[in-house]
Amino acid sequence: MRAIPIPVDVTKLQITCVKAAKPRLVNKDTGEIKRDKDGNVMYELTFLFEDDLGRMELVKVTTTPEPQITPGEEVVPVGLVGYVWEQGGRWGISYRAASFVPAGSSLSAGMGADL
């Protein structure tokens, strides 16, 4: 299956960090850390995504380099994309963001659907 990035429109979502960044593991038994194609460590964060109807979902997002985000902080992911994956009869969507900016900041204002 070819991995095609699917852009995610975050303009109508409130996104709150619930678990700080930690290196993403390739293998939990060996502790091998996942790296991107340039050899940079990939970090995984857990967020609570809430829409304007109050529906909520916990979502893990991968990024590099390590973002300085703390649990409870509201952010706007920049360049958030989803990738559909399938392995051993299971499938899901993994998410990756280029970076994060604080929600309500001048950096996030006016970014709109370009995120």
Secondary structure, 3 states (H helix, E strand, C coil): CCCCCEECCCCCEEEEEEEEEEECEEECCCCEECECCCCCECEEEEEEEEECCCCEEEEEEEECCCCCCCCCCEEEEECCEEEEEEECCEEEEEEECCEEEECCCCCCCCCHHHC
